[in-house]
Amino acid sequence: NELVNEAIQQLQPYVPGKPEETLRRELGLEKIIKLASNETPLRLSDAVWERSAAALRDIMRYPDGSGFDLKRKLADRLGVTPDMITLGNGSNDVLLILAQAFAGPGREVLFSQYAFAVYPIAAATVGATAVVVPARDYAHDLMAIQEAITPHTRLIYLANPNNPTGTGFSDDDFLHFMEMAPLHCLVVLDEAYFEFAGHQSGIGLLTRFPNLVVTRTFSKAFGMAGLRLGYSVSSPQVAEILNRVRQPFNVNSVALATALAVLDDPNYVRDVVELNALGLKQLQAGLKTLDLACLPTEANFVTFHAGPKAGAIYDALLREGVIVRPLAGYDMPEYLRVSVGLDSENERFLSVLGDILKSQA
Ligand code: PMP
């Protein structure tokens, strides 16, 4: 262990769930319901697949390392210029590139307690000092984060809505935050779940605040988690710096082609968002009937208080083939997070959970 970079020695790995197929075989079940990673349950259309498949024909070639077509299309959509966009292998990649470019030894990276697990990993891997600001009612406390800024703060990660809590902050509070944030701090607004919430995007504030960076992903509302594609929108100056750090071919060709196709699909994202709104209501109502308190959510998942037996409930759900997310690793050992699935999947989750609670009583 002493051979390992000191910053990495203390780091806990991000632990993904078991592959569904492995689990299905181990448990001898017919079907697994995965509600653990905030993916969308809807498949992309055949028209989109055809374009992904066409891109597969040329995989002996490197992808377009500049992402020219996709950046242009995204820029049109977002009302920015292509030189403001940086593509990544998932938005995780962009979050890490930001740390590589702007954090480092002797520099502080701020984020909230109960924030996304990749922020501490990004800070640690570049040897920066992670400063965790206590949350308020499990949500980001923007005032407290503001007060924690020092002359050494270089990067602040905020997620709106946040994962794993689902909580969001208001457009007014964020505007106020940006007005107060000193220019030596780059504020990274992580909008991974933007499409599910009703907020204004931080992208509209970029011209006013040169120290703002907004990150987005194709993994959630755009149904492409398996292809890994995310991006940031920033000033062209910041984008130019990120481009120095970024690996030359960090986004694969199938992801580029598929993203262009999804952006051409007039219905997909709308359908995902509509299904999510219904599914959230279903889960919240069902959990309420089971007397389980939920954190307020603006995303595509619900985090609920399962109590001291949360671990046992998680295990029991798993044995029935329903995978949710335990949050002990987030220091929320009494909570579980469930992603919105199809109507039938949400129903199955609620009924299995109801049986487990009865058997525990
Ligand atoms: N930010 C937040 C808040 C997330 O929850 C996630 C996905 N779990 C990501 C970023 C990263 O998503 P991806 O790398 O798939 O774009």
Boltz pocket constraint, residues with backbone or C-beta under 6 A from the ligand:
constraints:
  - pocket:
      binder: B
      contacts: [[A, 37], [A, 38], [A, 89], [A, 90], [A, 91], [A, 92], [A, 93], [A, 116], [A, 159], [A, 161], [A, 162], [A, 163], [A, 190], [A, 192], [A, 216], [A, 217], [A, 218], [A, 219], [A, 225], [A, 228], [A, 229], [A, 230]]
      max_distance: 6.0
